[in-house]
Amino acid sequence: MPPAPAQLAPGLLVILRKSSTLCTVFSRRSSRDQSPNAIAARLAETAKPRFDLTGSNPTTAEIVYPDELLRVLVSAQAQSLVYSPEPFGLVSAREALTRVTGGEVADILLTASTSEAYGFLFKLLCDPGDAVLVPAPSYPLFEHLAELEAVQALPYRVAYDGAWHIDLDSVRRAVTERVRAIIVVSPNNPTGQYVTSAERAALAALGLPVISDEVFAEFPLTERAARRSAPNHDVLTFTLDGLSKRAGSPQLKLGWTVLAGPEPARREARARLELIADTFLSAATPIQRALPGILELSPVITSNIGARCRENLATLARAVQSSPITLLQPEAGWSAVLHLPRIETEVELVLSLLSEQQVLVQPGWFYDFESEPYLVVSLLTQPQLFREGVDRLVTHVLQLVS
């Protein structure tokens, strides 16, 4: 029996990956190149940066959580000794979700995460070799999720002309006979714009199912933010959300999908999803038992996170105001995008910021921006660290352009 990867020297593991004999054992969908890029390699060689502006984990960002959250979790654990599985999730949990989603109990599916929900929906809608449309720039997870289901992720353009919007012509051009669904993210990550009612109507006119990822919808950054728009009931629509963002608790592992659209299509989707969900039964009973109590506490958590993000966004806007850096104003979410003058490549900028200023940011190419240089910063960062990190970033750019 060959040794496990953890027992192999790193160089030998690389050799094994390249072995033509072993490659025939594994699927093409799992054959991603896992060698580190230049930024990851530098981080592995250096001490942790003092000013990490990339964090997306609220549990490590000094966010205040209600004390009652622990009580809710302990109580739910005690109620979970009896296993009574239901493919779509416990009725009590889904009933609690009707009060925050507006969906019917029968149209709500619980999964262990929104990532798993994507996997279920790709199984529902796509055969191997089919495709889904995904926004670009956006979070770089869709390609991996689709590939693991033997599905293609085809990009359409999210454009900026003073405000972010979907380039609907690019969506229409991307549609082929193998495209089975359109993914929208509202608000998009990291650009932060909500999908408008007009955009939803234009997408519905294409007649394809829509998967609407709305995990950041509860985090508006301005008073005038558009907030979420209702799903278009002319087409089958799947709206995704979960505790990872709504309760600032990625460790609690629960997501939900709300079905909407014409009743015949919903009925067929429910039947097929029941088979898929019953095959996995992945949502844990304790978190389902805890869900009603967590949902009661979540407004406090979202409020605390939202206040942090708005404070940091205001800090960022002031810092770049008289600089060559342009803040591409987000409507919502936990991130902000900066457009910089073309003084260095994104990788050079990130590496020089890291080595000279001890500041870590994300490059735009990580999110599939169509040009450069763009940088992405996390608004979750502890405010004092964020303020000094942003000041160092601005100073660094000013030195480069002078």
N, C-alpha and C positions, 0 to 999 in steps of 0.2 A: 504494500500500500504506500503511495507517495506521501511525503510529509505535508502537513497543512501549510497554507501560505505563511502563517505567522511563524513557522519554524524555519522558513527558508531565508537565506541571505537576500537582501534587496536585489543585488545583481542577478542572482539565480532566478528570482521571480520574474524579472524582465526577460530573461532567456526563455523561461517556460511560456511566457505570453507569446513569444515570437516563434515557438516551436510549431511547425506545420502539423506534426502529429497530434499534439494536444489541441490545436485550434479546431480540429475536426470534431472534438468532443463537445465543444461549447457552441451556444447559439450566437448568431451574428448580432442579435439585439443586445447582447451583454458584452460586446467587444469594444467598448469605449477605451480610448487611450487615456490612461490614468496618470501619465507623467505630469509633474507639476509645471505650471507656467512660470514665467520669470518672477512674477510677484509672489506666488506661493513659495517658490524656491528661496527668495530673499527672506521672507518671513520665517522660514524654517531655520535660517542661518543666524538670525538676529534675535535680540531680546524683544519681549512684547512692547509694542509702541506705547508711549505715554498717552497719546491722544488717538484712540481708536474711534473713528467716526463711521464705523460700518456695522455696529451692533444692531441686531434685529430681534434679540431675545429680551422681552420685557421683564422676565424674572431675574435678570442680572443687571437691570438698568436703574435700580433704586426707585422703582415705582411703588407707591403705597397701595397695599391690598387690604381689604376689609378683614378684620379678625374673624368674622363669622364664616369666612370661606373654609377654614380648617374644620370648624364644627360641622358644616354641611358635608364635607368629604368623609369625616369619621362616621357620621350618622348613616350615610349612604352605604358605607362599607358593611356596617352591621346589618343592613337590610338585604344584603346580596348573597347570603349563604345558600339560597335556593336558586337554581338555574332554571329559568323559564324563557327559552329563546323565542324571539319573534323576528322574522326576516327583515322587516323594515325598522325594527327597534321597538322598545317598550312603548305601549300606548300612553302611559303616563308621561313619558319624556316627550313624545310627539305632541300630546295635548298642550304641554307647556310651551312648545315651539309655535303652536298656532297663535299664541298671544303676541309673539314678536315678529312672526313672518307673515301672518295673514293667510297662510296656506291651510288647507284642510288636512286633518290627521292622515287620511288615506294617501295624500300626495306628498308626505314627508318621509324621507329615507335617511336613517342614521348610518354613518360609517365611522371608522376609526379616525379618519382625517379627510380633509378636502382632497388631498393627493389620492387617497384610495377612491374617493368619489369619482375622480377623473378616470381611474382605471375601470370602474364599473360602467361608466357612461361610454367609454371607448368600446368596451365589450358589447354594450347594448346597441351601439349605433354603427360600428365599423367591423368589416371583415379585414383580415390581413391584406395589406397593400392599399387599403383605403386611406383617406387623408382628412385632417381637420385643419381649419384656418385658425391661426394664432396671431395676436398683435405683436408688432415690433416697432419700437422697443417695448419690452415687458420683461417680467420675471423669467429667468432662463431655466424653468423647470418643465415647460410643456413639451419640449423636444424629447427630453428623457422619458417622461411619462408616456408619450405617444409611442416612442420607439420600443419600450418594454411591452407594448401591446401589439407590436408589428404594424403600427400605423404611422403615416407621415404627418409631420407638422409643417404646414406651408404658411409662410408669413404674409401678413398684410400690413400696410403702413399706418402708423400713428404719427401725425404730422404736427408741427408747431408753427403758428403764424401770429404769435402774440398770445395764443392760447392753444392747448393741446386739443386735437380732435381726430376722429377716425377718417382716414382718406378712403371714402366709400368707393371711389373709382378703383383703387388698388384692391379692395375686397372683391369687386365684380371681376376684375382681371384674374384674380387668383382662383376663382371657382372653376373646377373641372368636373368631369363626370364621376371622378373618384372621391370628391369632397363630400363628406357626410354630415358635417356640423361646423358651426362658427363659434369660436371661443371669444368672449369679450370679458374684460376685467374692469370693474366699475366700483371704486376708482382704480385706475391702472397703477401698477407698481413697476417702475418708480415715478412715472410722470405725474400721477396724482389727479387725473381728470375723470369725472363721472361720465358715463355714457348717457347721452341725452335721449329724450323721447323721440326726436326726429331721427337720430341715428338708429334707434331700435326699430322704428318703422321701416327705414330703408333696408335694414338687414332682414327684417321679416319678409319684405317683398321678394327676397331671393328664394324663399320657400324652404330653407334649410333649418334644422333644429339649432337652437342657440343654447350654449352653455355659458351662463353669466356668473362669473366669480366675483362675489361682493364681500369678501372677508374684511376689506378696509372701509366699508361703507359708513360705519359708525364713527369715523374720525375726520370730520370736516375741519379744515384749517382756516376758513374764513367764514364770516357771518353770511356772506352771499353765495356760499357754495351750493351747488345745484341739488345736492343730496341724491338719493337713489331715485330712479324713475321706475315706474311699474313695468313688469314684463309685458311684451306684446302677445296677446292671447290668440293671435292669428296663426302662430307657429308653436310647435312643441318647444318649451323652454325649461331649462334646469338651472335653478338659482342655488349657488353654493355659498355656505358660510360655516363658521365653526368656532369653538372655544379658543383656538389658538390666538385669534385677534380679539374677538368680542369680549372674552374674559381675560385677555392677556396671559393665557395659560397654555402654551404649546405642549406642556407635559401632561395635560389632562386628556388629550387624544380623543376628541369627538368632533365630527363634522356632520353637516346635514345638507340634504339636497331637497329643494321644493320644486315639484312638477307643476307646470302651468301649460295652457294651450288648449286646443280643441279636445273635447271629451273623448272621442274615439281614439285619438292618438295617445292621450294620457292613459286610457284604459289598457291599451296594448303595451305601453311602456311600463306601467305598473306590474303587469303580469310577467313580463320578461325580467324586470329588475328584481322581482321577488325570487325568481329562480337563481339569479346571480347572487343576490344577497344571502339567500338561504344556503348557498354553497360555501360561503365564507364565514358568516355569523361573527364578524370581527369586532363589533362594538362591545366593549366590556360592560357587564351589568352594573358595577359600582358607579361608573361615571354617568350611566343612564339614570340611575336612581338619584344621583346628585344634581342632575341637570335642572330641575325646576328651581331648586334653591340657588344654584349658580346664576341662573338667568335673572333672578331677583337682585343679586348682588352686582351683576355685570355693568349696570349703568354707572356705578361708582368707579369701577375699574376703567371703563372707557373714558369717563370724565377725567380721571387722573392722567391717563396716557395722553388724551387729547390736549390737556392743558400743557403738558410737557412739550408736545410736538409744536403747539402754537407758540410757546415761549421761544423755543429754539429757532423756529422759522423767522420770527421777528428779529432775533439776534443775527441770523444769517443775512437777512435783507439789509439790516443796517451796516453790517460788515462789508458787504460787496457794493454798497451803493455808489461809492466814488472810485471804484476799481474797474479794471478791464474785464472783470468776471460778471457774467449775466446769470441772474437767478431766473429759471424758467418756472414761473409761479405755479405751484400745485394747488388743487382744490381740496385735496384730502389725502390721508395716508400717513405713513411714517417716514417718508423719504423726500429729498429735494434734489433736483438736477441742476448742475452748474455748467454753463457753456463758457469755455476759456478761449483766449486768443491762441492761434496756432503757433505756439512757441516751442513746444516739444510734443512728441507723441504721447498718447495717454499712458502707456507703460512707462515711458521716461518720466512723466510728471508724477505718477504714483511712486515710483522708486526714489526720485529725488526728494519728494515730500517725506518719504519714510526715513531716508538716510540723513537728511539735513534738518528736518523739523520734527521728527518723531511723530508724524501725523499719518494715519492710515485712512485712505478713502478708496472707493471702488471706481474702476474705469468704466466708461460708457459701453465699451465693447462687451462687457459682461452681460449687459442687457440687450445687446444687438442694436445699438444705435447705428444709423446708417452712415455716419461720418464721425469725425473727432476733431478736437478733444472735448469730451464731456466727462464730468466727474459726478458721482452720486454720494451723498452723505446721509446718514441716518439721523432723523430728528428725535430718536429715542434717547440719545446720549445724555448722560448727566449734565445739566446746564453749565456748570463751571468748566468742565472738561470741554464741552462743545464750544463755549465762547473762546477759550484760549486756542483750541485746535483750529477753529475757523480763522481767528486772527493770524495764526501762523501760516495758514494756507494762503490768505490774502497777501501777507508780507512776502511769502515765497514767490508768488506770481508777479508781484510788483518788482521784485529783484530780477526776475527773468526777463521782463519786458523793458527794463531800464537800460 
